[in-house]
């Protein structure tokens, strides 16, 4: 949340099972590539509702096609991941 407002990154993190479920985040042109701790926590319906143009799943790696906002969204997700207190590893 920024200034009490729910951000796109907040909504996306929730769809990915919460910020603490995010292991790693990487932007990739028009996609946000996210490795999650538990893929069963990912809500595919919520990803569609979020506005993902497509979702590609390969085990714990979820690629969410979001368009030109991928870099900013990935940076915001990484901030949420760090703030969740769960360490990478």
N, CA, C and O atoms as a printed pandas DataFrame, in Angstrom:
     atom_number atom_name residue_name chain_id  residue_number  x_coord  y_coord  z_coord
0              1         N          UNK        A               1    0.835   -1.179    0.000
1              2        CA          UNK        A               1    0.000    0.000    0.000
2              3         C          UNK        A               1    0.877    1.237    0.000
3              4         O          UNK        A               1    1.885    1.317    0.702
4              5         N          UNK        A               2    0.469    2.176   -0.791
5              6        CA          UNK        A               2    1.170    3.461   -0.812
6              7         C          UNK        A               2    0.179    4.519   -0.387
7              8         O          UNK        A               2   -0.852    4.709   -1.033
8              9         N          UNK        A               3    0.484    5.210    0.697
9             10        CA          UNK        A               3   -0.387    6.267    1.165
10            11         C          UNK        A               3   -1.794    5.801    1.484
11            12         O          UNK        A               3   -2.756    6.547    1.300
12            13         N          UNK        A               4   -1.920    4.556    1.966
13            14        CA          UNK        A               4   -3.234    4.020    2.304
14            15         C          UNK        A               4   -4.017    3.497    1.116
15            16         O          UNK        A               4   -5.133    3.005    1.282
16            17         N          UNK        A               5   -3.456    3.594   -0.075
17            18        CA          UNK        A               5   -4.115    3.129   -1.296
18            19         C          UNK        A               5   -3.606    1.742   -1.666
19            20         O          UNK        A               5   -2.408    1.473   -1.575
20            21         N          UNK        A               6   -4.509    0.865   -2.080
21            22        CA          UNK        A               6   -4.120   -0.449   -2.576
22            23         C          UNK        A               6   -3.549   -0.262   -3.977
23            24         O          UNK        A               6   -4.190    0.330   -4.845
24            25         N          UNK        A               7   -2.339   -0.770   -4.189
25            26        CA          UNK        A               7   -1.672   -0.624   -5.483
26            27         C          UNK        A               7   -1.879   -1.863   -6.352
27            28         O          UNK        A               7   -2.359   -2.894   -5.879
28            29         N          UNK        A               8   -1.511   -1.749   -7.626
29            30        CA          UNK        A               8   -1.558   -2.905   -8.521
30            31         C          UNK        A               8   -0.677   -4.025   -7.984
31            32         O          UNK        A               8   -1.027   -5.201   -8.081
32            33         N          UNK        A               9    0.463   -3.655   -7.419
33            34        CA          UNK        A               9    1.373   -4.664   -6.874
34            35         C          UNK        A               9    0.730   -5.394   -5.695
35            36         O          UNK        A               9    0.933   -6.598   -5.539
36            37         N          UNK        A              10   -0.044   -4.688   -4.861
37            38        CA          UNK        A              10   -0.752   -5.330   -3.754
38            39         C          UNK        A              10   -1.732   -6.376   -4.280
39            40         O          UNK        A              10   -1.795   -7.495   -3.770
40            41         N          UNK        A              11   -2.490   -6.001   -5.298
41            42        CA          UNK        A              11   -3.487   -6.911   -5.878
42            43         C          UNK        A              11   -2.795   -8.115   -6.503
43            44         O          UNK        A              11   -3.233   -9.250   -6.318
44            45         N          UNK        A              12   -1.713   -7.871   -7.244
45            46        CA          UNK        A              12   -0.983   -8.970   -7.881
46            47         C          UNK        A              12   -0.352   -9.883   -6.835
47            48         O          UNK        A              12   -0.397  -11.106   -6.973
48            49         N          UNK        A              13    0.233   -9.301   -5.791
49            50        CA          UNK        A              13    0.835  -10.110   -4.731
50            51         C          UNK        A              13   -0.215  -11.004   -4.084
51            52         O          UNK        A              13    0.046  -12.179   -3.827
52            53         N          UNK        A              14   -1.396  -10.461   -3.819
53            54        CA          UNK        A              14   -2.468  -11.274   -3.235
54            55         C          UNK        A              14   -2.838  -12.437   -4.162
55            56         O          UNK        A              14   -3.053  -13.557   -3.700
56            57         N          UNK        A              15   -2.911  -12.168   -5.459
57            58        CA          UNK        A              15   -3.239  -13.221   -6.426
58            59         C          UNK        A              15   -2.153  -14.293   -6.485
59            60         O          UNK        A              15   -2.423  -15.444   -6.827
60            61         N          UNK        A              16   -0.930  -13.907   -6.150
61            62        CA          UNK        A              16    0.188  -14.854   -6.158
62            63         C          UNK        A              16    0.341  -15.579   -4.827
63            64         O          UNK        A              16    1.339  -16.264   -4.602
64            65         N          UNK        A              17   -0.631  -15.433   -3.956
65            66        CA          UNK        A              17   -0.606  -16.133   -2.677
66            67         C          UNK        A              17   -0.075  -15.296   -1.532
67            68         O          UNK        A              17    0.201  -15.822   -0.453
68            69         N          UNK        A              18    0.070  -14.005   -1.752
69            70        CA          UNK        A              18    0.577  -13.104   -0.723
70            71         C          UNK        A              18    2.056  -12.810   -0.908
71            72         O          UNK        A              18    2.795  -13.607   -1.486
72            73         N          UNK        A              19    2.475  -11.663   -0.414
73            74        CA          UNK        A              19    3.874  -11.245   -0.573
74            75         C          UNK        A              19    4.844  -12.256    0.020
75            76         O          UNK        A              19    5.937  -12.445   -0.513
76            77         N          UNK        A              20    4.464  -12.906    1.109
77            78        CA          UNK        A              20    5.355  -13.886    1.741
78            79         C          UNK        A              20    5.500  -15.154    0.912
79            80         O          UNK        A              20    6.416  -15.940    1.153
80            81         N          UNK        A              21    4.615  -15.370   -0.062
81            82        CA          UNK        A              21    4.732  -16.534   -0.948
82            83         C          UNK        A              21    5.682  -16.271   -2.110
83            84         O          UNK        A              21    6.038  -17.200   -2.835
84            85         N          UNK        A              22    6.093  -15.035   -2.296
85            86        CA          UNK        A              22    6.974  -14.680   -3.407
86            87         C          UNK        A              22    8.423  -14.944   -3.012
87            88         O          UNK        A              22    8.921  -14.405   -2.024
88            89         N          UNK        A              23    9.089  -15.781   -3.802
89            90        CA          UNK        A              23   10.489  -16.115   -3.561
90            91         C          UNK        A              23   11.419  -15.178   -4.330
91            92         O          UNK        A              23   12.426  -14.712   -3.797
92            93         N          UNK        A              24   11.069  -14.908   -5.592
93            94        CA          UNK        A              24   11.922  -14.085   -6.442
94            95         C          UNK        A              24   11.058  -13.417   -7.500
95            96         O          UNK        A              24   10.041  -13.969   -7.921
96            97         N          UNK        A              25   11.468  -12.223   -7.930
97            98        CA          UNK        A              25   10.739  -11.457   -8.940
98            99         C          UNK        A              25   11.729  -10.946   -9.968
99           100         O          UNK        A              25   12.821  -10.489   -9.628
100          101         N          UNK        A              26   11.332  -11.029  -11.237
101          102        CA          UNK        A              26   12.195  -10.538  -12.301
102          103         C          UNK        A              26   11.335  -10.019  -13.445
103          104         O          UNK        A              26   10.454  -10.733  -13.924
104          105         N          UNK        A              27   11.577   -8.777  -13.897
105          106        CA          UNK        A              27   10.848   -8.288  -15.066
106          107         C          UNK        A              27   11.445   -8.880  -16.330
107          108         O          UNK        A              27   12.645   -9.151  -16.389
108          109         N          UNK        A              28   10.619   -9.080  -17.331
109          110        CA          UNK        A              28   11.080   -9.647  -18.599
110          111         C          UNK        A              28   10.261   -9.015  -19.722
111          112         O          UNK        A              28    9.266   -9.595  -20.157
112          113         N          UNK        A              29   10.654   -7.866  -20.185
113          114        CA          UNK        A              29   10.012   -7.073  -21.237
114          115         C          UNK        A              29    8.556   -6.756  -20.870
115          116         O          UNK        A              29    8.297   -5.725  -20.249
116          117         N          UNK        A              30    7.612   -7.609  -21.236
117          118        CA          UNK        A              30    6.200   -7.352  -20.941
118          119         C          UNK        A              30    5.654   -8.304  -19.888
119          120         O          UNK        A              30    4.449   -8.342  -19.642
120          121         N          UNK        A              31    6.543   -9.072  -19.266
121          122        CA          UNK        A              31    6.122  -10.058  -18.269
122          123         C          UNK        A              31    6.774   -9.785  -16.925
123          124         O          UNK        A              31    7.846   -9.188  -16.829
124          125         N          UNK        A              32    6.084  -10.245  -15.898
125          126        CA          UNK        A              32    6.692  -10.290  -14.576
126          127         C          UNK        A              32    6.857  -11.771  -14.257
127          128         O          UNK        A              32    5.880  -12.510  -14.133
128          129         N          UNK        A              33    8.104  -12.185  -14.127
129          130        CA          UNK        A              33    8.412  -13.587  -13.814
130          131         C          UNK        A              33    8.573  -13.692  -12.306
131          132         O          UNK        A              33    9.417  -13.022  -11.710
132          133         N          UNK        A              34    7.749  -14.546  -11.695
133          134        CA          UNK        A              34    7.743  -14.671  -10.246
134          135         C          UNK        A              34    7.929  -16.135   -9.871
135          136         O          UNK        A              34    7.213  -17.007  -10.362
136          137         N          UNK        A              35    8.892  -16.395   -9.000
137          138        CA          UNK        A              35    9.026  -17.732   -8.431
138          139         C          UNK        A              35    8.358  -17.689   -7.064
139          140         O          UNK        A              35    8.673  -16.837   -6.233
140          141         N          UNK        A              36    7.432  -18.618   -6.839
141          142        CA          UNK        A              36    6.698  -18.647   -5.576
142          143         C          UNK        A              36    7.127  -19.843   -4.741
143          144         O          UNK        A              36    7.637  -20.835   -5.263
144          145         N          UNK        A              37    6.915  -19.733   -3.441
145          146        CA          UNK        A              37    7.235  -20.838   -2.536
146          147         C          UNK        A              37    6.231  -21.972   -2.697
147          148         O          UNK        A              37    6.615  -23.141   -2.722
148          149         N          UNK        A              38    4.949  -21.637   -2.806
149          150        CA          UNK        A              38    3.890  -22.647   -2.900
150          151         C          UNK        A              38    2.959  -22.306   -4.060
151          152         O          UNK        A              38    2.098  -21.437   -3.922
152          153         N          UNK        A              39    3.119  -22.982   -5.211
153          154        CA          UNK        A              39    2.285  -22.685   -6.380
154          155         C          UNK        A              39    0.792  -22.927   -6.142
155          156         O          UNK        A              39   -0.040  -22.375   -6.861
156          157         N          UNK        A              40    0.442  -23.739   -5.149
157          158        CA          UNK        A              40   -0.967  -24.015   -4.864
158          159         C          UNK        A              40   -1.689  -22.801   -4.284
159          160         O          UNK        A              40   -2.920  -22.757   -4.285
160          161         N          UNK        A              41   -0.943  -21.824   -3.793
161          162        CA          UNK        A              41   -1.551  -20.616   -3.238
162          163         C          UNK        A              41   -1.899  -19.580   -4.308
163          164         O          UNK        A              41   -2.582  -18.596   -4.025
164          165         N          UNK        A              42   -1.429  -19.805   -5.537
165          166        CA          UNK        A              42   -1.677  -18.850   -6.618
166          167         C          UNK        A              42   -3.132  -18.968   -7.076
167          168         O          UNK        A              42   -3.624  -20.064   -7.345
168          169         N          UNK        A              43   -3.806  -17.828   -7.160
169          170        CA          UNK        A              43   -5.212  -17.759   -7.566
170          171         C          UNK        A              43   -5.279  -17.311   -9.025
171          172         O          UNK        A              43   -5.187  -16.122   -9.328
172          173         N          UNK        A              44   -5.443  -18.288   -9.924
173          174        CA          UNK        A              44   -5.429  -17.992  -11.356
174          175         C          UNK        A              44   -6.606  -17.111  -11.768
175          176         O          UNK        A              44   -6.472  -16.275  -12.661
176          177         N          UNK        A              45   -7.748  -17.292  -11.128
177          178        CA          UNK        A              45   -8.899  -16.430  -11.401
178          179         C          UNK        A              45   -8.605  -14.986  -11.029
179          180         O          UNK        A              45   -8.979  -14.065  -11.756
180          181         N          UNK        A              46   -7.936  -14.786   -9.898
181          182        CA          UNK        A              46   -7.579  -13.434   -9.466
182          183         C          UNK        A              46   -6.547  -12.810  -10.412
183          184         O          UNK        A              46   -6.555  -11.597  -10.621
184          185         N          UNK        A              47   -5.666  -13.626  -10.980
185          186        CA          UNK        A              47   -4.708  -13.107  -11.965
186          187         C          UNK        A              47   -5.446  -12.610  -13.202
187          188         O          UNK        A              47   -5.103  -11.561  -13.748
188          189         N          UNK        A              48   -6.460  -13.357  -13.650
189          190        CA          UNK        A              48   -7.268  -12.911  -14.790
190          191         C          UNK        A              48   -8.019  -11.631  -14.429
191          192         O          UNK        A              48   -8.058  -10.682  -15.212
192          193         N          UNK        A              49   -8.616  -11.614  -13.231
193          194        CA          UNK        A              49   -9.341  -10.423  -12.786
194          195         C          UNK        A              49   -8.417   -9.217  -12.672
195          196         O          UNK        A              49   -8.841   -8.085  -12.902
196          197         N          UNK        A              50   -7.172   -9.452  -12.321
197          198        CA          UNK        A              50   -6.171   -8.395  -12.220
198          199         C          UNK        A              50   -5.956   -7.727  -13.581
199          200         O          UNK        A              50   -5.609   -6.548  -13.658
200          201         N          UNK        A              51   -6.166   -8.490  -14.638
201          202        CA          UNK        A              51   -5.973   -7.955  -15.977
202          203         C          UNK        A              51   -4.790   -8.537  -16.708
203          204         O          UNK        A              51   -4.353   -7.994  -17.723
204          205         N          UNK        A              52   -4.261   -9.651  -16.195
205          206        CA          UNK        A              52   -3.142  -10.304  -16.880
206          207         C          UNK        A              52   -3.566  -10.661  -18.301
207          208         O          UNK        A              52   -4.643  -11.216  -18.516
208          209         N          UNK        A              53   -2.721  -10.341  -19.256
209          210        CA          UNK        A              53   -3.002  -10.676  -20.646
210          211         C          UNK        A              53   -2.842  -12.166  -20.883
211          212         O          UNK        A              53   -3.501  -12.741  -21.749
212          213         N          UNK        A              54   -1.964  -12.786  -20.111
213          214        CA          UNK        A              54   -1.742  -14.232  -20.149
214          215         C          UNK        A              54   -0.973  -14.619  -18.898
215          216         O          UNK        A              54   -0.317  -13.786  -18.271
216          217         N          UNK        A              55   -1.062  -15.886  -18.546
217          218        CA          UNK        A              55   -0.315  -16.426  -17.412
218          219         C          UNK        A              55    0.309  -17.734  -17.868
219          220         O          UNK        A              55   -0.377  -18.610  -18.396
220          221         N          UNK        A              56    1.612  -17.860  -17.662
221          222        CA          UNK        A              56    2.338  -19.077  -18.013
222          223         C          UNK        A              56    2.888  -19.669  -16.718
223          224         O          UNK        A              56    3.568  -18.986  -15.952
224          225         N          UNK        A              57    2.587  -20.938  -16.483
225          226        CA          UNK        A              57    3.006  -21.595  -15.247
226          227         C          UNK        A              57    3.954  -22.739  -15.581
227          228         O          UNK        A              57    3.652  -23.578  -16.430
228          229         N          UNK        A              58    5.090  -22.770  -14.915
229          230        CA          UNK        A              58    6.050  -23.862  -15.049
230          231         C          UNK        A              58    6.548  -24.183  -13.647
231          232         O          UNK        A              58    7.550  -23.629  -13.193
232          233         N          UNK        A              59    5.844  -25.081  -12.963
233          234        CA          UNK        A              59    6.201  -25.414  -11.582
234          235         C          UNK        A              59    6.006  -24.207  -10.699
235          236         O          UNK        A              59    4.922  -23.624  -10.676
236          237         N          UNK        A              60    7.054  -23.817   -9.962
237          238        CA          UNK        A              60    6.922  -22.677   -9.058
238          239         C          UNK        A              60    7.116  -21.317   -9.744
239          240         O          UNK        A              60    7.040  -20.278   -9.088
240          241         N          UNK        A              61    7.363  -21.321  -11.046
241          242        CA          UNK        A              61    7.594  -20.072  -11.775
242          243         C          UNK        A              61    6.313  -19.669  -12.494
243          244         O          UNK        A              61    5.771  -20.420  -13.305
244          245         N          UNK        A              62    5.848  -18.473  -12.180
245          246        CA          UNK        A              62    4.636  -17.927  -12.769
246          247         C          UNK        A              62    5.049  -16.713  -13.588
247          248         O          UNK        A              62    5.666  -15.790  -13.057
248          249         N          UNK        A              63    4.715  -16.704  -14.877
249          250        CA          UNK        A              63    4.969  -15.532  -15.710
250          251         C          UNK        A              63    3.626  -14.867  -15.979
251          252         O          UNK        A              63    2.719  -15.470  -16.553
252          253         N          UNK        A              64    3.520  -13.622  -15.555
253          254        CA          UNK        A              64    2.289  -12.863  -15.716
254          255         C          UNK        A              64    2.545  -11.800  -16.789
255          256         O          UNK        A              64    3.358  -10.897  -16.594
256          257         N          UNK        A              65    1.854  -11.913  -17.908
257          258        CA          UNK        A              65    2.016  -10.948  -18.992
258          259         C          UNK        A              65    1.163   -9.729  -18.662
259          260         O          UNK        A              65   -0.062   -9.813  -18.580
260          261         N          UNK        A              66    1.839   -8.586  -18.474
261          262        CA          UNK        A              66    1.156   -7.371  -18.045
262          263         C          UNK        A              66    1.336   -6.198  -18.995
263          264         O          UNK        A              66    0.695   -5.162  -18.823
264          265         N          UNK        A              67    2.193   -6.344  -19.988
265          266        CA          UNK        A              67    2.444   -5.241  -20.908
266          267         C          UNK        A              67    3.585   -4.353  -20.445
267          268         O          UNK        A              67    4.502   -4.799  -19.756
268          269         N          UNK        A              68    3.510   -3.081  -20.839
269          270        CA          UNK        A              68    4.626   -2.152  -20.635
270          271         C          UNK        A              68    4.901   -1.780  -19.180
271          272         O          UNK        A              68    5.897   -1.110  -18.905
272          273         N          UNK        A              69    4.061   -2.186  -18.252
273          274        CA          UNK        A              69    4.264   -1.840  -16.839
274          275         C          UNK        A              69    5.083   -2.893  -16.089
275          276         O          UNK        A              69    5.220   -2.806  -14.868
276          277         N          UNK        A              70    5.626   -3.879  -16.794
277          278        CA          UNK        A              70    6.311   -5.003  -16.143
278          279         C          UNK        A              70    7.453   -4.571  -15.230
279          280         O          UNK        A              70    7.572   -5.082  -14.116
280          281         N          UNK        A              71    8.292   -3.645  -15.674
281          282        CA          UNK        A              71    9.446   -3.236  -14.860
282          283         C          UNK        A              71    9.008   -2.606  -13.541
283          284         O          UNK        A              71    9.504   -2.977  -12.478
284          285         N          UNK        A              72    8.086   -1.661  -13.610
285          286        CA          UNK        A              72    7.616   -0.979  -12.402
286          287         C          UNK        A              72    6.882   -1.945  -11.474
287          288         O          UNK        A              72    7.068   -1.910  -10.258
288          289         N          UNK        A              73    6.055   -2.798  -12.049
289          290        CA          UNK        A              73    5.295   -3.757  -11.254
290          291         C          UNK        A              73    6.228   -4.744  -10.560
291          292         O          UNK        A              73    6.019   -5.081   -9.395
292          293         N          UNK        A              74    7.259   -5.210  -11.270
293          294        CA          UNK        A              74    8.225   -6.137  -10.675
294          295         C          UNK        A              74    8.968   -5.465   -9.517
295          296         O          UNK        A              74    9.190   -6.091   -8.481
296          297         N          UNK        A              75    9.349   -4.210   -9.682
297          298        CA          UNK        A              75   10.041   -3.483   -8.609
298          299         C          UNK        A              75    9.136   -3.339   -7.385
299          300         O          UNK        A              75    9.589   -3.504   -6.252
300          301         N          UNK        A              76    7.858   -3.032   -7.615
301          302        CA          UNK        A              76    6.924   -2.893   -6.503
302          303         C          UNK        A              76    6.678   -4.235   -5.811
303          304         O          UNK        A              76    6.559   -4.285   -4.587
304          305         N          UNK        A              77    6.600   -5.324   -6.588
305          306        CA          UNK        A              77    6.436   -6.657   -5.994
306          307         C          UNK        A              77    7.651   -7.025   -5.153
307          308         O          UNK        A              77    7.515   -7.601   -4.073
308          309         N          UNK        A              78    8.829   -6.691   -5.646
309          310        CA          UNK        A              78   10.058   -6.986   -4.891
310          311         C          UNK        A              78   10.048   -6.232   -3.566
311          312         O          UNK        A              78   10.455   -6.783   -2.543
312          313         N          UNK        A              79    9.595   -4.993   -3.569
313          314        CA          UNK        A              79    9.481   -4.225   -2.327
314          315         C          UNK        A              79    8.518   -4.909   -1.368
315          316         O          UNK        A              79    8.826   -5.053   -0.185
316          317         N          UNK        A              80    7.357   -5.335   -1.859
317          318        CA          UNK        A              80    6.390   -6.034   -1.012
318          319         C          UNK        A              80    6.975   -7.326   -0.458
319          320         O          UNK        A              80    6.760   -7.656    0.708
320          321         N          UNK        A              81    7.721   -8.065   -1.298
321          322        CA          UNK        A              81    8.351   -9.313   -0.855
322          323         C          UNK        A              81    9.302   -9.042    0.294
323          324         O          UNK        A              81    9.277   -9.736    1.310
324          325         N          UNK        A              82   10.145   -8.022    0.128
325          326        CA          UNK        A              82   11.100   -7.686    1.192
326          327         C          UNK        A              82   10.386   -7.253    2.462
327          328         O          UNK        A              82   10.782   -7.634    3.563
328          329         N          UNK        A              83    9.341   -6.463    2.311
329          330        CA          UNK        A              83    8.596   -5.968    3.481
330          331         C          UNK        A              83    7.819   -7.080    4.193
331          332         O          UNK        A              83    7.445   -6.931    5.356
332          333         N          UNK        A              84    7.577   -8.199    3.489
333          334        CA          UNK        A              84    6.833   -9.302    4.112
334          335         C          UNK        A              84    7.651   -9.992    5.192
335          336         O          UNK        A              84    7.106  -10.701    6.039
336          337         N          UNK        A              85    8.975   -9.779    5.157
337          338        CA          UNK        A              85    9.839  -10.358    6.173
338          339         C          UNK        A              85   10.322  -11.754    5.844
339          340         O          UNK        A              85   11.110  -12.319    6.603
340          341         N          UNK        A              86    9.882  -12.324    4.750
341          342        CA          UNK        A              86   10.331  -13.664    4.380
342          343         C          UNK        A              86   11.587  -13.514    3.526
343          344         O          UNK        A              86   11.578  -12.820    2.509
344          345         N          UNK        A              87   12.646  -14.156    3.941
345          346        CA          UNK        A              87   13.919  -14.056    3.236
346          347         C          UNK        A              87   13.958  -15.024    2.057
347          348         O          UNK        A              87   13.341  -16.089    2.082
348          349         N          UNK        A              88   14.695  -14.627    1.033
349          350        CA          UNK        A              88   14.922  -15.503   -0.114
350          351         C          UNK        A              88   15.831  -16.621    0.351
351          352         O          UNK        A              88   16.791  -16.400    1.089
352          353         N          UNK        A              89   15.510  -17.835   -0.099
353          354        CA          UNK        A              89   16.373  -18.964    0.234
354          355         C          UNK        A              89   15.651  -20.124    0.794
355          356         O          UNK        A              89   16.268  -21.139    1.115
